[in-house]
């Protein structure tokens, strides 16, 4: 099985930020969330806020969307072009996308790409609250092993050596993706 991180790896950019900016253009009232985001980032940088809580503050804008599912579909109509060409050339239906981004956002992209397997952060579509731990770092390993404990990872692709090191250690081969350049991940122990 080939396993891929999403944002910065097969998707050029950060899909969550792009989704917010897309929604902001369509629903100007979302601008009221920006000061709250800025304050949350400052608290996070000062160690007063966890990454999960920071992301919950970020996704709180979902509460003001009239129909989040419609927004997601129209977002991917315009942003599926941000999937890297190197990935499109090698994708397989049994690829696994594993990401800290919300499942509600990535499931539509995976469906359109013909990808059967997705593990991502479970976030409430209406409130932005996390329903399970943020799917990053060692949580990716736990979630992978819970669903695919007997299946080996042949290749793992990520743009982050640090954040995805736990999952990279499980792979036969791990690859670092940077600006469409793919290099073997530095030796991991």
C-alpha contacts under 8 A as a table, 3 or more apart, distances in Angstrom:
res1	aa1	res2	aa2	distance
1	X	94	X	6.88
1	X	95	X	6.26
1	X	96	X	7.35
1	X	151	X	7.08
1	X	152	X	6.43
1	X	153	X	5.09
1	X	154	X	5.42
1	X	155	X	7.04
2	X	94	X	7.73
2	X	95	X	5.22
2	X	96	X	6.35
2	X	153	X	5.96
2	X	154	X	5.61
2	X	155	X	4.82
2	X	156	X	6.00
3	X	95	X	5.96
3	X	96	X	4.73
3	X	97	X	5.89
3	X	98	X	7.01
3	X	153	X	6.67
3	X	154	X	7.89
3	X	155	X	6.19
3	X	156	X	4.76
3	X	157	X	6.44
4	X	9	X	7.27
4	X	10	X	7.32
4	X	95	X	7.58
4	X	96	X	6.23
4	X	97	X	4.91
4	X	98	X	6.12
4	X	156	X	5.73
4	X	157	X	4.82
4	X	158	X	6.34
5	X	8	X	7.88
5	X	9	X	5.81
5	X	10	X	7.07
5	X	97	X	5.84
5	X	98	X	5.25
5	X	99	X	5.43
5	X	156	X	7.97
5	X	157	X	6.17
5	X	158	X	5.15
5	X	159	X	7.56
6	X	9	X	5.28
6	X	10	X	5.26
6	X	11	X	5.68
6	X	97	X	6.41
6	X	98	X	6.83
6	X	99	X	5.72
6	X	101	X	7.97
6	X	158	X	7.78
7	X	10	X	6.49
7	X	11	X	5.01
7	X	12	X	6.64
7	X	13	X	5.89
7	X	14	X	5.05
7	X	15	X	6.30
7	X	99	X	7.52
7	X	101	X	7.73
8	X	11	X	5.45
8	X	12	X	5.22
8	X	13	X	5.20
8	X	14	X	6.47
8	X	158	X	7.70
8	X	159	X	5.75
8	X	177	X	7.84
8	X	178	X	7.75
9	X	12	X	6.84
9	X	84	X	7.98
9	X	157	X	6.95
9	X	158	X	5.40
9	X	159	X	5.18
9	X	177	X	5.78
9	X	178	X	7.43
10	X	83	X	5.55
10	X	84	X	5.27
10	X	87	X	6.10
11	X	14	X	7.30
11	X	15	X	7.36
11	X	82	X	5.53
11	X	83	X	4.55
11	X	84	X	5.96
12	X	82	X	5.30
12	X	83	X	6.30
12	X	84	X	6.48
13	X	18	X	7.65
13	X	82	X	7.73
14	X	17	X	5.53
14	X	18	X	6.14
15	X	18	X	4.95
15	X	19	X	5.89
15	X	101	X	7.54
16	X	19	X	5.04
16	X	20	X	6.30
16	X	101	X	6.60
16	X	102	X	7.82
16	X	105	X	7.73
17	X	20	X	5.13
17	X	21	X	6.23
18	X	21	X	5.13
18	X	22	X	6.02
19	X	22	X	5.01
19	X	23	X	6.12
19	X	72	X	7.75
19	X	75	X	6.68
20	X	23	X	5.08
20	X	24	X	5.99
21	X	24	X	4.92
21	X	25	X	6.32
22	X	25	X	5.37
22	X	26	X	6.65
22	X	75	X	6.87
23	X	26	X	5.10
23	X	27	X	5.80
23	X	30	X	7.75
23	X	71	X	7.13
24	X	27	X	5.00
24	X	28	X	5.32
24	X	29	X	7.47
24	X	30	X	5.56
24	X	31	X	6.69
25	X	28	X	6.04
27	X	30	X	6.04
27	X	65	X	7.81
28	X	31	X	5.91
29	X	32	X	6.25
30	X	33	X	5.73
30	X	34	X	7.75
30	X	61	X	6.53
30	X	64	X	7.25
31	X	34	X	5.60
32	X	35	X	6.76
32	X	36	X	7.77
33	X	36	X	5.30
33	X	37	X	6.25
33	X	58	X	7.95
33	X	61	X	6.53
34	X	37	X	5.01
34	X	38	X	6.22
35	X	38	X	5.07
35	X	39	X	6.25
36	X	39	X	5.26
36	X	40	X	6.17
36	X	57	X	7.41
37	X	40	X	5.05
37	X	41	X	6.15
37	X	54	X	7.94
37	X	57	X	6.53
37	X	58	X	5.89
38	X	41	X	5.14
38	X	42	X	6.34
39	X	42	X	5.16
39	X	43	X	6.29
40	X	43	X	5.07
40	X	44	X	6.06
40	X	49	X	7.30
40	X	54	X	5.93
40	X	57	X	7.01
41	X	44	X	4.94
41	X	45	X	6.07
41	X	54	X	6.82
42	X	45	X	5.13
42	X	46	X	6.22
43	X	46	X	5.08
43	X	47	X	6.28
43	X	48	X	5.00
43	X	49	X	5.53
44	X	47	X	5.09
44	X	48	X	5.54
44	X	49	X	4.46
44	X	50	X	6.28
44	X	51	X	6.99
44	X	54	X	6.71
45	X	48	X	7.54
45	X	49	X	7.90
46	X	49	X	7.76
47	X	50	X	7.29
49	X	53	X	6.33
49	X	54	X	6.47
50	X	53	X	5.22
50	X	54	X	6.16
51	X	54	X	5.01
51	X	55	X	6.22
52	X	55	X	5.14
52	X	56	X	6.23
52	X	130	X	7.47
52	X	133	X	7.54
52	X	134	X	6.00
53	X	56	X	4.88
53	X	57	X	6.25
54	X	57	X	5.21
54	X	58	X	6.28
55	X	58	X	4.82
55	X	59	X	6.09
56	X	59	X	5.14
56	X	60	X	6.05
56	X	128	X	5.42
56	X	129	X	5.25
56	X	130	X	6.72
57	X	60	X	5.23
57	X	128	X	7.54
58	X	61	X	6.81
58	X	128	X	7.71
59	X	62	X	5.87
59	X	127	X	7.32
59	X	128	X	4.45
59	X	129	X	7.44
60	X	63	X	6.01
60	X	127	X	5.65
60	X	128	X	4.82
60	X	129	X	7.46
61	X	64	X	5.72
61	X	65	X	7.23
61	X	127	X	7.82
61	X	128	X	7.43
62	X	65	X	5.37
62	X	68	X	7.01
62	X	125	X	6.80
62	X	126	X	5.39
62	X	127	X	6.00
62	X	128	X	6.14
63	X	126	X	5.12
63	X	127	X	5.31
63	X	128	X	7.50
65	X	68	X	5.76
67	X	70	X	5.51
67	X	71	X	6.51
68	X	71	X	4.99
68	X	72	X	6.14
68	X	125	X	7.14
68	X	126	X	7.64
69	X	72	X	5.11
69	X	73	X	6.31
70	X	73	X	5.24
70	X	74	X	6.24
71	X	74	X	5.26
71	X	75	X	5.92
72	X	75	X	4.98
72	X	76	X	6.31
72	X	105	X	6.39
72	X	108	X	7.44
73	X	76	X	5.37
73	X	77	X	6.32
73	X	108	X	6.97
74	X	77	X	4.93
74	X	78	X	6.78
75	X	78	X	5.55
75	X	79	X	6.01
76	X	79	X	4.76
76	X	80	X	5.16
76	X	108	X	7.46
76	X	109	X	6.53
77	X	80	X	6.36
78	X	81	X	6.87
79	X	82	X	5.56
80	X	83	X	5.80
80	X	109	X	6.93
81	X	84	X	7.87
83	X	87	X	7.29
83	X	88	X	7.33
84	X	87	X	5.48
84	X	88	X	6.58
84	X	180	X	7.11
85	X	88	X	4.98
85	X	89	X	6.26
86	X	89	X	5.34
86	X	90	X	6.73
86	X	180	X	6.99
87	X	90	X	5.33
87	X	91	X	5.71
88	X	91	X	5.42
91	X	95	X	6.82
92	X	95	X	5.46
92	X	115	X	7.24
93	X	114	X	5.91
93	X	115	X	4.96
93	X	116	X	5.93
94	X	115	X	6.49
94	X	116	X	5.90
94	X	117	X	6.66
95	X	115	X	6.19
95	X	116	X	7.02
95	X	117	X	6.42
96	X	115	X	7.27
96	X	116	X	7.28
96	X	117	X	4.73
96	X	118	X	5.63
96	X	119	X	7.51
97	X	117	X	6.38
97	X	118	X	4.84
97	X	119	X	6.24
97	X	120	X	7.84
98	X	118	X	5.92
98	X	119	X	4.68
98	X	120	X	5.61
98	X	135	X	7.88
98	X	140	X	7.00
99	X	102	X	7.68
99	X	119	X	6.45
99	X	120	X	4.74
99	X	121	X	6.91
99	X	135	X	6.23
99	X	136	X	6.83
99	X	140	X	7.69
100	X	120	X	5.53
100	X	121	X	5.25
100	X	134	X	6.07
100	X	135	X	4.48
100	X	136	X	5.18
101	X	105	X	7.46
101	X	106	X	7.25
101	X	120	X	5.96
101	X	121	X	5.73
101	X	135	X	7.70
102	X	105	X	5.53
102	X	106	X	6.49
102	X	120	X	5.65
102	X	121	X	4.60
102	X	122	X	5.80
102	X	123	X	5.78
103	X	106	X	5.18
103	X	107	X	5.67
103	X	118	X	7.62
103	X	119	X	7.11
103	X	120	X	4.81
103	X	121	X	5.58
103	X	122	X	5.66
103	X	123	X	7.07
104	X	107	X	5.74
104	X	108	X	7.47
104	X	122	X	7.52
104	X	123	X	7.23
104	X	125	X	6.71
105	X	108	X	6.37
105	X	109	X	7.46
106	X	109	X	5.19
106	X	110	X	6.18
106	X	118	X	7.97
106	X	120	X	7.78
107	X	110	X	5.10
107	X	111	X	6.09
107	X	118	X	7.08
108	X	111	X	5.07
108	X	112	X	6.26
109	X	112	X	5.16
109	X	113	X	6.14
110	X	113	X	4.99
110	X	114	X	6.00
110	X	115	X	4.88
110	X	116	X	7.09
110	X	117	X	7.93
110	X	118	X	7.41
111	X	114	X	5.16
111	X	115	X	6.00
111	X	116	X	7.29
112	X	115	X	7.71
115	X	118	X	7.72
119	X	135	X	7.88
119	X	143	X	7.25
119	X	144	X	7.53
120	X	135	X	5.79
121	X	130	X	7.38
121	X	132	X	7.06
121	X	133	X	7.20
121	X	134	X	5.32
121	X	135	X	4.88
122	X	130	X	5.93
122	X	131	X	5.45
122	X	132	X	5.85
122	X	133	X	7.90
122	X	134	X	7.59
123	X	128	X	5.71
123	X	129	X	5.53
123	X	130	X	4.37
123	X	131	X	5.55
123	X	132	X	7.62
124	X	127	X	5.58
124	X	128	X	5.09
124	X	129	X	5.36
124	X	130	X	6.27
124	X	131	X	6.59
125	X	128	X	6.04
130	X	133	X	6.79
130	X	134	X	7.15
133	X	139	X	7.28
134	X	139	X	7.16
135	X	139	X	5.27
135	X	140	X	5.33
135	X	143	X	7.72
136	X	139	X	5.34
136	X	140	X	5.27
136	X	163	X	6.85
136	X	164	X	7.31
137	X	140	X	5.67
137	X	141	X	7.33
137	X	163	X	5.15
137	X	164	X	5.41
137	X	165	X	7.14
137	X	166	X	6.15
137	X	167	X	7.36
138	X	141	X	5.13
138	X	142	X	6.48
138	X	164	X	7.98
138	X	166	X	5.64
138	X	167	X	7.21
139	X	142	X	5.02
139	X	143	X	6.11
140	X	143	X	5.20
140	X	144	X	5.97
140	X	166	X	7.94
140	X	167	X	6.65
141	X	144	X	5.07
141	X	145	X	6.01
141	X	166	X	6.60
141	X	167	X	5.47
142	X	145	X	5.27
142	X	146	X	6.09
143	X	146	X	5.10
143	X	147	X	6.45
144	X	147	X	5.41
144	X	148	X	5.63
144	X	149	X	6.99
145	X	148	X	5.16
145	X	149	X	4.27
145	X	150	X	7.96
146	X	149	X	6.04
148	X	151	X	5.40
149	X	152	X	7.92
152	X	170	X	7.84
152	X	171	X	7.15
152	X	172	X	7.90
153	X	156	X	6.75
153	X	170	X	6.67
153	X	171	X	4.71
153	X	172	X	6.29
154	X	171	X	5.74
154	X	172	X	5.10
154	X	173	X	6.16
155	X	171	X	5.90
155	X	172	X	6.24
155	X	173	X	4.87
155	X	174	X	5.63
155	X	175	X	7.31
156	X	167	X	7.88
156	X	168	X	6.19
156	X	171	X	5.99
156	X	173	X	6.40
156	X	174	X	4.68
156	X	175	X	6.03
157	X	174	X	5.99
157	X	175	X	4.76
157	X	176	X	6.02
157	X	177	X	6.61
158	X	161	X	7.22
158	X	164	X	6.86
158	X	174	X	7.97
158	X	175	X	6.42
158	X	176	X	5.34
158	X	177	X	5.70
159	X	176	X	5.45
159	X	177	X	4.74
159	X	178	X	5.97
160	X	163	X	5.56
160	X	164	X	5.93
160	X	165	X	7.91
160	X	176	X	7.12
161	X	164	X	5.73
161	X	165	X	5.60
161	X	176	X	7.13
161	X	185	X	7.35
162	X	165	X	5.34
163	X	166	X	7.78
164	X	167	X	5.56
164	X	168	X	6.11
165	X	168	X	4.93
165	X	169	X	6.21
165	X	188	X	7.73
166	X	169	X	5.46
166	X	170	X	7.26
167	X	170	X	5.44
167	X	171	X	7.05
168	X	171	X	5.35
168	X	173	X	7.82
168	X	174	X	5.60
168	X	188	X	7.96
169	X	174	X	7.88
169	X	188	X	6.52
169	X	189	X	7.21
171	X	174	X	6.02
173	X	184	X	7.53
174	X	184	X	6.07
174	X	185	X	5.35
175	X	182	X	6.29
175	X	183	X	5.56
175	X	184	X	4.49
175	X	185	X	4.72
176	X	182	X	5.64
176	X	183	X	5.27
176	X	184	X	5.95
176	X	185	X	5.03
177	X	180	X	6.27
177	X	181	X	5.65
177	X	182	X	4.63
177	X	183	X	6.65
178	X	181	X	5.14
178	X	182	X	6.51
185	X	188	X	7.82
